[in-house]
Amino acid sequence: MEIGKENKFIEFLKKYGLYMAVGVVVFAVALTFTLIAALNGSVPTGVTNLNFMLPMENATIVKDFSNTELQENATLNQWEAHLAVDLTSENSDVYAILDGTVASIDYDYINGYTVTIEHSDGFVSVYSSLSETVDVKELDEITAGEKIGEASESASGELDLGSHLHFTLLLNDEYVDPNDYLSLQAK
């Protein structure tokens, strides 16, 4: 290497070397945390550990979550993304998956009777196709595993599924696959 070029390289390192070293360290730390999270199979949700309960006992999935592949809705005779999990069980009781506050109790023709519960760390659970008689009121404080209602056929948009729970989970206002948080497939 020529002496002029060597001096320029040394000057460059003196001027920008610290910034380059800090950048490499920040990148290494970020990569380390990403790999640790991936290897643990955990999903960062905040500072608390959440213990999710199942919304129904001994439930069977009759229609699974899908936000990328269209699924047929036989009742409405259309193909659509299914941003929920539909569950059925011999016991129609429906339970809160986490501690939280009942944000709303609603009814509409397509989804039937619906209870929405806000939880910590940005989670919101939505229980649709419930029977008309729900066991909670708006603003009630709910504990995980507490009964909130019973599954029914009130969701006219999914009559072909019979009596079932249409369960939706959101994280920071985005639909997420409940299978990523609940042990629904281990039945």
N, CA and C atoms as a LAMMPS dump frame, in Angstrom:
ITEM: TIMESTEP
0
ITEM: NUMBER OF ATOMS
561
ITEM: BOX BOUNDS ff ff ff
-5.0000000000000000e+02 5.0000000000000000e+02
-5.0000000000000000e+02 5.0000000000000000e+02
-5.0000000000000000e+02 5.0000000000000000e+02
ITEM: ATOMS id mol type element x y z
1 1 1 N 0.848 -1.165 0
2 1 2 C 0 0 0
3 1 3 C 0.897 1.233 0
4 2 1 N 0.488 2.206 -0.743
5 2 2 C 1.275 3.43 -0.807
6 2 3 C 1.134 4.219 0.48
7 3 1 N 2.145 5.033 0.775
8 3 2 C 2.142 5.787 2.027
9 3 3 C 1.004 6.782 2.062
10 4 1 N 0.662 7.429 0.965
11 4 2 C -0.447 8.399 0.923
12 4 3 C -1.785 7.731 1.2
13 5 1 N -1.97 6.551 0.6
14 5 2 C -3.227 5.83 0.815
15 5 3 C -3.299 5.294 2.241
16 6 1 N -2.153 4.859 2.775
17 6 2 C -2.114 4.354 4.139
18 6 3 C -2.467 5.461 5.132
19 7 1 N -1.987 6.652 4.913
20 7 2 C -2.294 7.785 5.777
21 7 3 C -3.77 8.139 5.725
22 8 1 N -4.362 8.08 4.525
23 8 2 C -5.791 8.373 4.387
24 8 3 C -6.633 7.342 5.129
25 9 1 N -6.223 6.078 5.039
26 9 2 C -6.952 5.017 5.734
27 9 3 C -6.859 5.204 7.247
28 10 1 N -5.685 5.542 7.738
29 10 2 C -5.5 5.769 9.179
30 10 3 C -6.316 6.976 9.619
31 11 1 N -6.333 8.014 8.831
32 11 2 C -7.128 9.207 9.156
33 11 3 C -8.62 8.857 9.176
34 12 1 N -9.038 8.041 8.198
35 12 2 C -10.443 7.606 8.152
36 12 3 C -10.807 6.84 9.421
37 13 1 N -9.938 5.906 9.834
38 13 2 C -10.198 5.132 11.045
39 13 3 C -10.221 6.012 12.289
40 14 1 N -9.321 6.993 12.351
41 14 2 C -9.309 7.904 13.493
42 14 3 C -10.604 8.704 13.559
43 15 1 N -11.099 9.103 12.376
44 15 2 C -12.294 9.963 12.326
45 15 3 C -13.588 9.165 12.531
46 16 1 N -13.696 7.989 11.909
47 16 2 C -14.956 7.243 11.918
48 16 3 C -14.885 5.875 12.603
49 17 1 N -13.757 5.481 13.077
50 17 2 C -13.585 4.152 13.676
51 17 3 C -14.478 3.906 14.868
52 18 1 N -14.644 4.896 15.735
53 18 2 C -15.494 4.741 16.912
54 18 3 C -16.952 4.501 16.508
55 19 1 N -17.414 5.247 15.506
56 19 2 C -18.788 5.076 15.03
57 19 3 C -18.994 3.686 14.438
58 20 1 N -18.007 3.209 13.709
59 20 2 C -18.104 1.874 13.114
60 20 3 C -18.136 0.802 14.205
61 21 1 N -17.304 0.959 15.223
62 21 2 C -17.265 -0.02 16.312
63 21 3 C -18.586 -0.037 17.077
64 22 1 N -19.143 1.134 17.362
65 22 2 C -20.431 1.212 18.061
66 22 3 C -21.523 0.571 17.21
67 23 1 N -21.514 0.81 15.923
68 23 2 C -22.508 0.208 15.028
69 23 3 C -22.445 -1.302 15.03
70 24 1 N -21.233 -1.847 15.012
71 24 2 C -21.061 -3.302 15.039
72 24 3 C -21.575 -3.881 16.355
73 25 1 N -21.295 -3.217 17.474
74 25 2 C -21.752 -3.689 18.785
75 25 3 C -23.27 -3.659 18.871
76 26 1 N -23.904 -2.567 18.413
77 26 2 C -25.368 -2.461 18.443
78 26 3 C -25.99 -3.555 17.589
79 27 1 N -25.437 -3.785 16.406
80 27 2 C -25.945 -4.84 15.53
81 27 3 C -25.816 -6.204 16.198
82 28 1 N -24.673 -6.464 16.824
83 28 2 C -24.451 -7.761 17.483
84 28 3 C -25.434 -7.97 18.63
85 29 1 N -25.691 -6.942 19.424
86 29 2 C -26.634 -7.06 20.541
87 29 3 C -28.048 -7.319 20.012
88 30 1 N -28.475 -6.578 18.994
89 30 2 C -29.811 -6.774 18.422
90 30 3 C -29.951 -8.179 17.85
91 31 1 N -28.952 -8.645 17.157
92 31 2 C -28.98 -9.993 16.587
93 31 3 C -29.044 -11.049 17.686
94 32 1 N -28.316 -10.845 18.761
95 32 2 C -28.326 -11.786 19.88
96 32 3 C -29.718 -11.899 20.493
97 33 1 N -30.374 -10.757 20.762
98 33 2 C -31.716 -10.793 21.336
99 33 3 C -32.715 -11.437 20.386
100 34 1 N -32.592 -11.174 19.109
101 34 2 C -33.485 -11.782 18.12
102 34 3 C -33.32 -13.294 18.105
103 35 1 N -32.088 -13.768 18.115
104 35 2 C -31.845 -15.21 18.103
105 35 3 C -32.312 -15.879 19.387
106 36 1 N -32.116 -15.233 20.516
107 36 2 C -32.57 -15.801 21.789
108 36 3 C -34.09 -15.945 21.784
109 37 1 N -34.804 -14.912 21.314
110 37 2 C -36.271 -14.984 21.255
111 37 3 C -36.719 -16.082 20.31
112 38 1 N -36.046 -16.217 19.17
113 38 2 C -36.422 -17.246 18.198
114 38 3 C -36.162 -18.646 18.754
115 39 1 N -35.047 -18.842 19.441
116 39 2 C -34.727 -20.157 19.987
117 39 3 C -35.645 -20.545 21.134
118 40 1 N -36.098 -19.581 21.896
119 40 2 C -37.013 -19.869 23.002
120 40 3 C -38.435 -20.083 22.519
121 41 1 N -38.74 -19.693 21.285
122 41 2 C -40.088 -19.833 20.764
123 41 3 C -41.06 -18.903 21.46
124 42 1 N -40.562 -17.888 22.111
125 42 2 C -41.437 -16.988 22.84
126 42 3 C -41.808 -15.801 21.976
127 43 1 N -42.907 -15.199 22.339
128 43 2 C -43.368 -14.005 21.655
129 43 3 C -43.321 -12.878 22.661
130 44 1 N -42.487 -11.851 22.4
131 44 2 C -42.405 -10.763 23.375
132 44 3 C -43.72 -10.004 23.431
133 45 1 N -44.255 -9.855 24.635
134 45 2 C -45.526 -9.152 24.796
135 45 3 C -45.406 -7.982 25.752
136 46 1 N -44.298 -7.798 26.349
137 46 2 C -44.139 -6.743 27.34
138 46 3 C -43.323 -7.272 28.499
139 47 1 N -43.529 -6.688 29.65
140 47 2 C -42.71 -7.042 30.795
141 47 3 C -43.305 -8.167 31.64
142 48 1 N -44.556 -8.514 31.44
143 48 2 C -45.168 -9.548 32.267
144 48 3 C -45.269 -10.857 31.493
145 49 1 N -45.31 -11.963 32.207
146 49 2 C -45.566 -13.256 31.589
147 49 3 C -47.055 -13.519 31.671
148 50 1 N -47.668 -13.801 30.53
149 50 2 C -49.099 -14.03 30.492
150 50 3 C -49.373 -15.52 30.48
151 51 1 N -50.35 -15.947 31.268
152 51 2 C -50.743 -17.341 31.346
153 51 3 C -52.111 -17.484 30.693
154 52 1 N -52.121 -17.867 29.422
155 52 2 C -53.367 -17.978 28.671
156 52 3 C -54.136 -19.23 29.068
157 53 1 N -55.434 -19.076 29.262
158 53 2 C -56.344 -20.199 29.502
159 53 3 C -57.035 -20.518 28.171
160 54 1 N -57.685 -21.656 28.087
161 54 2 C -58.448 -21.995 26.89
162 54 3 C -59.854 -21.409 26.991
163 55 1 N -60.422 -20.957 25.878
164 55 2 C -61.76 -20.365 25.927
165 55 3 C -62.877 -21.407 26.092
166 56 1 N -62.592 -22.676 25.8
167 56 2 C -63.562 -23.757 25.987
168 56 3 C -62.803 -25.001 26.432
169 57 1 N -63.475 -25.851 27.225
170 57 2 C -62.87 -27.108 27.652
171 57 3 C -63.07 -28.171 26.58
172 58 1 N -62.021 -28.957 26.331
173 58 2 C -62.085 -30.078 25.382
174 58 3 C -62.665 -29.659 24.039
175 59 1 N -62.232 -28.51 23.563
176 59 2 C -62.769 -27.969 22.311
177 59 3 C -62.09 -28.586 21.098
178 60 1 N -62.823 -28.59 20.008
179 60 2 C -62.325 -29.022 18.715
180 60 3 C -62.392 -27.83 17.773
181 61 1 N -61.336 -27.646 16.994
182 61 2 C -61.349 -26.572 16.005
183 61 3 C -62.169 -27.038 14.808
184 62 1 N -63.214 -26.279 14.476
185 62 2 C -64.02 -26.605 13.307
186 62 3 C -63.662 -25.731 12.112
187 63 1 N -63.013 -24.604 12.377
188 63 2 C -62.502 -23.743 11.305
189 63 3 C -61.336 -22.956 11.896
190 64 1 N -60.161 -23.102 11.287
191 64 2 C -58.947 -22.523 11.855
192 64 3 C -58.683 -21.115 11.32
193 65 1 N -57.739 -20.443 11.958
194 65 2 C -57.306 -19.092 11.592
195 65 3 C -56.583 -19.127 10.253
196 66 1 N -56.828 -18.143 9.419
197 66 2 C -56.069 -17.985 8.184
198 66 3 C -56.173 -16.543 7.717
199 67 1 N -55.024 -15.888 7.625
200 67 2 C -55.032 -14.537 7.094
201 67 3 C -54.376 -14.469 5.716
202 68 1 N -53.868 -15.603 5.229
203 68 2 C -53.213 -15.614 3.917
204 68 3 C -53.944 -16.491 2.906
205 69 1 N -54.571 -17.548 3.36
206 69 2 C -55.318 -18.422 2.453
207 69 3 C -56.81 -18.219 2.661
208 70 1 N -57.531 -18.098 1.569
209 70 2 C -58.976 -17.929 1.663
210 70 3 C -59.627 -19.256 2.042
211 71 1 N -60.674 -19.155 2.867
212 71 2 C -61.448 -20.329 3.262
213 71 3 C -62.891 -20.115 2.821
214 72 1 N -63.545 -21.207 2.507
215 72 2 C -64.935 -21.103 2.066
216 72 3 C -65.858 -20.909 3.267
217 73 1 N -66.734 -19.942 3.149
218 73 2 C -67.81 -19.753 4.113
219 73 3 C -69.073 -20.266 3.418
220 74 1 N -69.48 -21.488 3.769
221 74 2 C -70.615 -22.122 3.107
222 74 3 C -71.918 -21.37 3.369
223 75 1 N -72.061 -20.781 4.539
224 75 2 C -73.276 -20.044 4.867
225 75 3 C -73.452 -18.843 3.952
226 76 1 N -72.391 -18.074 3.774
227 76 2 C -72.461 -16.863 2.954
228 76 3 C -72.097 -17.115 1.497
229 77 1 N -71.733 -18.369 1.186
230 77 2 C -71.367 -18.758 -0.173
231 77 3 C -70.283 -17.839 -0.737
232 78 1 N -69.187 -17.694 0.029
233 78 2 C -68.075 -16.852 -0.418
234 78 3 C -66.768 -17.355 0.177
235 79 1 N -65.67 -16.947 -0.447
236 79 2 C -64.335 -17.256 0.054
237 79 3 C -63.828 -16.035 0.799
238 80 1 N -63.178 -16.261 1.956
239 80 2 C -62.751 -15.135 2.789
240 80 3 C -61.586 -15.531 3.685
241 81 1 N -60.835 -14.514 4.124
242 81 2 C -59.84 -14.737 5.174
243 81 3 C -60.613 -15.016 6.455
244 82 1 N -60.094 -15.886 7.292
245 82 2 C -60.771 -16.218 8.543
246 82 3 C -59.853 -15.826 9.69
247 83 1 N -60.059 -14.635 10.229
248 83 2 C -59.168 -14.05 11.231
249 83 3 C -59.572 -14.443 12.648
250 84 1 N -60.054 -15.656 12.787
251 84 2 C -60.498 -16.176 14.086
252 84 3 C -60.339 -17.685 14.066
253 85 1 N -60.637 -18.291 15.212
254 85 2 C -60.688 -19.75 15.323
255 85 3 C -62.089 -20.098 15.795
256 86 1 N -62.742 -21.015 15.094
257 86 2 C -64.076 -21.468 15.497
258 86 3 C -63.926 -22.783 16.254
259 87 1 N -64.5 -22.805 17.467
260 87 2 C -64.379 -23.955 18.364
261 87 3 C -65.75 -24.505 18.724
262 88 1 N -65.798 -25.81 18.913
263 88 2 C -67.007 -26.452 19.403
264 88 3 C -66.617 -27.453 20.481
265 89 1 N -67.556 -27.715 21.382
266 89 2 C -67.304 -28.642 22.475
267 89 3 C -68.643 -29.179 22.974
268 90 1 N -68.613 -30.36 23.609
269 90 2 C -69.832 -30.883 24.22
270 90 3 C -70.303 -29.965 25.338
271 91 1 N -69.367 -29.324 26.034
272 91 2 C -69.683 -28.339 27.069
273 91 3 C -69.619 -26.97 26.404
274 92 1 N -70.725 -26.264 26.324
275 92 2 C -70.786 -25.002 25.585
276 92 3 C -70.279 -23.794 26.372
277 93 1 N -69.817 -23.994 27.621
278 93 2 C -69.329 -22.873 28.427
279 93 3 C -68.114 -22.222 27.772
280 94 1 N -68.07 -20.878 27.843
281 94 2 C -66.973 -20.105 27.281
282 94 3 C -66.32 -19.324 28.413
283 95 1 N -64.963 -19.337 28.439
284 95 2 C -64.204 -18.746 29.533
285 95 3 C -63.245 -17.674 29.018
286 96 1 N -62.947 -16.713 29.887
287 96 2 C -61.952 -15.69 29.583
288 96 3 C -60.568 -16.33 29.528
289 97 1 N -59.766 -15.932 28.541
290 97 2 C -58.436 -16.521 28.387
291 97 3 C -57.391 -15.863 29.283
292 98 1 N -57.641 -14.625 29.704
293 98 2 C -56.718 -13.864 30.549
294 98 3 C -57.523 -12.964 31.476
295 99 1 N -56.89 -12.476 32.514
296 99 2 C -57.504 -11.427 33.325
297 99 3 C -57.722 -10.209 32.431
298 100 1 N -58.779 -9.457 32.712
299 100 2 C -59.017 -8.256 31.913
300 100 3 C -60.296 -7.548 32.304
301 101 1 N -60.704 -6.626 31.462
302 101 2 C -61.905 -5.826 31.668
303 101 3 C -62.831 -5.99 30.469
304 102 1 N -64.107 -6.225 30.736
305 102 2 C -65.08 -6.347 29.65
306 102 3 C -65.24 -4.967 29.017
307 103 1 N -64.81 -4.853 27.782
308 103 2 C -64.857 -3.573 27.071
309 103 3 C -66.225 -3.342 26.445
310 104 1 N -66.852 -4.429 25.94
311 104 2 C -68.169 -4.265 25.314
312 104 3 C -68.897 -5.594 25.219
313 105 1 N -70.216 -5.473 25.138
314 105 2 C -71.099 -6.605 24.847
315 105 3 C -72.003 -6.117 23.729
316 106 1 N -71.93 -6.803 22.592
317 106 2 C -72.632 -6.336 21.398
318 106 3 C -73.406 -7.462 20.736
319 107 1 N -74.264 -7.055 19.803
320 107 2 C -74.954 -8.02 18.947
321 107 3 C -75.003 -7.459 17.532
322 108 1 N -74.687 -8.303 16.578
323 108 2 C -74.992 -8 15.182
324 108 3 C -75.366 -9.307 14.494
325 109 1 N -76.08 -9.185 13.405
326 109 2 C -76.665 -10.333 12.732
327 109 3 C -75.608 -11.348 12.274
328 110 1 N -74.494 -10.876 11.762
329 110 2 C -73.467 -11.766 11.216
330 110 3 C -72.689 -12.491 12.318
331 111 1 N -72.252 -11.771 13.362
332 111 2 C -71.4 -12.349 14.414
333 111 3 C -72.16 -12.835 15.641
334 112 1 N -73.409 -12.477 15.765
335 112 2 C -74.19 -12.877 16.928
336 112 3 C -73.819 -12.059 18.148
337 113 1 N -74.04 -12.637 19.313
338 113 2 C -73.706 -11.952 20.573
339 113 3 C -72.198 -12.054 20.797
340 114 1 N -71.596 -10.914 21.146
341 114 2 C -70.147 -10.817 21.236
342 114 3 C -69.728 -10.128 22.528
343 115 1 N -68.738 -10.711 23.205
344 115 2 C -68.121 -10.092 24.376
345 115 3 C -66.667 -9.793 24.009
346 116 1 N -66.251 -8.555 24.249
347 116 2 C -64.872 -8.139 23.991
348 116 3 C -64.204 -7.811 25.323
349 117 1 N -63.041 -8.409 25.549
350 117 2 C -62.306 -8.203 26.803
351 117 3 C -60.928 -7.635 26.483
352 118 1 N -60.578 -6.548 27.168
353 118 2 C -59.249 -5.953 27.038
354 118 3 C -58.351 -6.509 28.132
355 119 1 N -57.144 -6.921 27.728
356 119 2 C -56.171 -7.522 28.649
357 119 3 C -54.925 -6.648 28.704
358 120 1 N -53.971 -7.048 29.528
359 120 2 C -52.705 -6.318 29.611
360 120 3 C -51.857 -6.588 28.371
361 121 1 N -50.828 -5.826 28.214
362 121 2 C -49.839 -5.982 27.149
363 121 3 C -50.426 -5.886 25.746
364 122 1 N -51.529 -5.168 25.579
365 122 2 C -52.071 -4.915 24.247
366 122 3 C -52.967 -6 23.683
367 123 1 N -53.282 -7.03 24.456
368 123 2 C -54.152 -8.101 23.965
369 123 3 C -55.628 -7.736 24.142
370 124 1 N -56.438 -8.146 23.168
371 124 2 C -57.895 -8.043 23.234
372 124 3 C -58.439 -9.37 22.732
373 125 1 N -59.333 -9.991 23.507
374 125 2 C -59.976 -11.226 23.067
375 125 3 C -61.44 -10.937 22.772
376 126 1 N -61.94 -11.562 21.694
377 126 2 C -63.303 -11.329 21.24
378 126 3 C -63.99 -12.685 21.109
379 127 1 N -65.116 -12.836 21.802
380 127 2 C -65.866 -14.094 21.86
381 127 3 C -67.2 -13.859 21.177
382 128 1 N -67.404 -14.43 19.983
383 128 2 C -68.634 -14.212 19.221
384 128 3 C -69.405 -15.514 19.067
385 129 1 N -70.645 -15.391 18.625
386 129 2 C -71.598 -16.494 18.482
387 129 3 C -71.982 -17.046 19.857
388 130 1 N -72.076 -16.146 20.839
389 130 2 C -72.509 -16.532 22.179
390 130 3 C -74.025 -16.544 22.26
391 131 1 N -74.547 -17.217 23.276
392 131 2 C -75.985 -17.185 23.508
393 131 3 C -76.371 -15.791 24.018
394 132 1 N -77.635 -15.484 23.936
395 132 2 C -78.134 -14.155 24.314
396 132 3 C -77.832 -13.814 25.773
397 133 1 N -77.832 -14.824 26.637
398 133 2 C -77.578 -14.6 28.053
399 133 3 C -76.092 -14.744 28.321
400 134 1 N -75.425 -13.624 28.586
401 134 2 C -74.001 -13.671 28.938
402 134 3 C -73.874 -13.469 30.444
403 135 1 N -72.788 -13.95 30.999
404 135 2 C -72.598 -13.936 32.451
405 135 3 C -71.816 -12.729 32.96
406 136 1 N -71.526 -11.772 32.076
407 136 2 C -70.742 -10.601 32.457
408 136 3 C -71.444 -9.332 31.999
409 137 1 N -70.969 -8.196 32.543
410 137 2 C -71.474 -6.879 32.145
411 137 3 C -70.289 -6.022 31.716
412 138 1 N -70.571 -4.999 30.919
413 138 2 C -69.513 -4.077 30.525
414 138 3 C -68.833 -3.502 31.758
415 139 1 N -67.515 -3.364 31.658
416 139 2 C -66.622 -2.833 32.705
417 139 3 C -66.364 -3.807 33.853
418 140 1 N -66.928 -5.022 33.792
419 140 2 C -66.604 -6.036 34.796
420 140 3 C -65.127 -6.381 34.709
421 141 1 N -64.505 -6.576 35.867
422 141 2 C -63.14 -7.088 35.928
423 141 3 C -63.241 -8.608 35.896
424 142 1 N -62.537 -9.224 34.955
425 142 2 C -62.642 -10.66 34.709
426 142 3 C -61.321 -11.327 35.072
427 143 1 N -61.394 -12.528 35.615
428 143 2 C -60.178 -13.307 35.855
429 143 3 C -60.087 -14.426 34.823
430 144 1 N -58.864 -14.83 34.514
431 144 2 C -58.648 -15.921 33.561
432 144 3 C -59.405 -17.156 34.018
433 145 1 N -60.123 -17.788 33.11
434 145 2 C -60.886 -18.992 33.425
435 145 3 C -62.296 -18.722 33.906
436 146 1 N -62.67 -17.462 34.073
437 146 2 C -64.027 -17.124 34.519
438 146 3 C -65.013 -17.294 33.356
439 147 1 N -66.152 -17.893 33.633
440 147 2 C -67.161 -18.11 32.602
441 147 3 C -67.75 -16.761 32.178
442 148 1 N -67.827 -16.572 30.854
443 148 2 C -68.411 -15.325 30.342
444 148 3 C -69.702 -15.563 29.565
445 149 1 N -69.958 -16.8 29.172
446 149 2 C -71.176 -17.102 28.423
447 149 3 C -71.142 -18.523 27.897
448 150 1 N -72.006 -18.772 26.89
449 150 2 C -72.072 -20.09 26.263
450 150 3 C -72.081 -19.945 24.758
451 151 1 N -71.425 -20.881 24.096
452 151 2 C -71.409 -20.909 22.638
453 151 3 C -72.808 -21.229 22.125
454 152 1 N -73.123 -20.689 20.945
455 152 2 C -74.449 -20.924 20.375
456 152 3 C -74.389 -20.803 18.858
457 153 1 N -75.56 -20.692 18.256
458 153 2 C -75.688 -20.49 16.816
459 153 3 C -76.109 -19.06 16.501
460 154 1 N -75.767 -18.1 17.348
461 154 2 C -76.239 -16.729 17.131
462 154 3 C -75.515 -16.019 15.994
463 155 1 N -74.371 -16.562 15.531
464 155 2 C -73.648 -15.951 14.413
465 155 3 C -74.263 -16.417 13.1
466 156 1 N -75.133 -15.624 12.534
467 156 2 C -75.82 -15.992 11.292
468 156 3 C -74.867 -16.111 10.116
469 157 1 N -73.694 -15.505 10.21
470 157 2 C -72.702 -15.59 9.142
471 157 3 C -71.972 -16.914 9.1
472 158 1 N -72.202 -17.795 10.1
473 158 2 C -71.553 -19.107 10.134
474 158 3 C -72.526 -20.193 10.602
475 159 1 N -73.743 -20.143 10.135
476 159 2 C -74.76 -21.117 10.554
477 159 3 C -74.377 -22.545 10.19
478 160 1 N -73.601 -22.714 9.115
479 160 2 C -73.211 -24.059 8.69
480 160 3 C -72.339 -24.765 9.736
481 161 1 N -71.75 -24.006 10.666
482 161 2 C -70.893 -24.604 11.693
483 161 3 C -71.67 -25.061 12.92
484 162 1 N -72.946 -24.728 12.992
485 162 2 C -73.743 -25.097 14.157
486 162 3 C -73.347 -24.269 15.363
487 163 1 N -73.651 -24.781 16.538
488 163 2 C -73.318 -24.097 17.78
489 163 3 C -71.805 -24.105 17.963
490 164 1 N -71.203 -22.91 18.065
491 164 2 C -69.747 -22.807 18.177
492 164 3 C -69.357 -21.464 18.775
493 165 1 N -68.086 -21.354 19.135
494 165 2 C -67.488 -20.099 19.574
495 165 3 C -66.602 -19.591 18.445
496 166 1 N -66.829 -18.362 18.037
497 166 2 C -65.973 -17.679 17.058
498 166 3 C -65.025 -16.814 17.876
499 167 1 N -63.759 -17.272 18.019
500 167 2 C -62.805 -16.639 18.929
501 167 3 C -61.745 -15.867 18.151
502 168 1 N -61.628 -14.576 18.465
503 168 2 C -60.669 -13.689 17.805
504 168 3 C -59.7 -13.141 18.845
505 169 1 N -58.426 -13.034 18.467
506 169 2 C -57.411 -12.476 19.359
507 169 3 C -56.663 -11.374 18.62
508 170 1 N -56.544 -10.227 19.278
509 170 2 C -55.795 -9.111 18.711
510 170 3 C -54.647 -8.747 19.645
511 171 1 N -53.561 -8.296 19.054
512 171 2 C -52.411 -7.788 19.796
513 171 3 C -52.046 -6.448 19.19
514 172 1 N -52.125 -5.402 20
515 172 2 C -51.864 -4.042 19.535
516 172 3 C -52.686 -3.712 18.29
517 173 1 N -53.985 -4.036 18.351
518 173 2 C -54.969 -3.757 17.299
519 173 3 C -54.729 -4.521 15.998
520 174 1 N -53.909 -5.57 16.025
521 174 2 C -53.666 -6.408 14.85
522 174 3 C -54.186 -7.814 15.139
523 175 1 N -54.858 -8.412 14.148
524 175 2 C -55.313 -9.784 14.306
525 175 3 C -54.105 -10.711 14.394
526 176 1 N -54.121 -11.624 15.368
527 176 2 C -53.059 -12.615 15.503
528 176 3 C -53.692 -13.996 15.563
529 177 1 N -52.905 -15.004 15.218
530 177 2 C -53.378 -16.383 15.242
531 177 3 C -53.442 -16.862 16.69
532 178 1 N -54.638 -17.178 17.197
533 178 2 C -54.743 -17.668 18.578
534 178 3 C -53.897 -18.914 18.846
535 179 1 N -53.622 -19.7 17.814
536 179 2 C -52.788 -20.898 17.975
537 179 3 C -51.382 -20.555 18.435
538 180 1 N -50.918 -19.334 18.178
539 180 2 C -49.592 -18.914 18.608
540 180 3 C -49.522 -18.651 20.113
541 181 1 N -50.666 -18.533 20.768
542 181 2 C -50.708 -18.183 22.187
543 181 3 C -51.433 -19.217 23.048
544 182 1 N -52.348 -19.95 22.454
545 182 2 C -53.146 -20.928 23.191
546 182 3 C -52.825 -22.334 22.698
547 183 1 N -52.948 -23.316 23.555
548 183 2 C -52.695 -24.712 23.166
549 183 3 C -53.972 -25.324 22.611
550 184 1 N -54.448 -24.773 21.5
551 184 2 C -55.699 -25.255 20.914
552 184 3 C -55.535 -26.579 20.182
553 185 1 N -54.369 -26.817 19.603
554 185 2 C -54.17 -28.004 18.797
555 185 3 C -53.873 -29.242 19.644
556 186 1 N -53.614 -29.081 20.913
557 186 2 C -53.226 -30.193 21.773
558 186 3 C -54.456 -30.907 22.356
559 187 1 N -55.427 -31.12 21.561
560 187 2 C -56.648 -31.774 22.021
561 187 3 C -56.663 -33.209 21.521
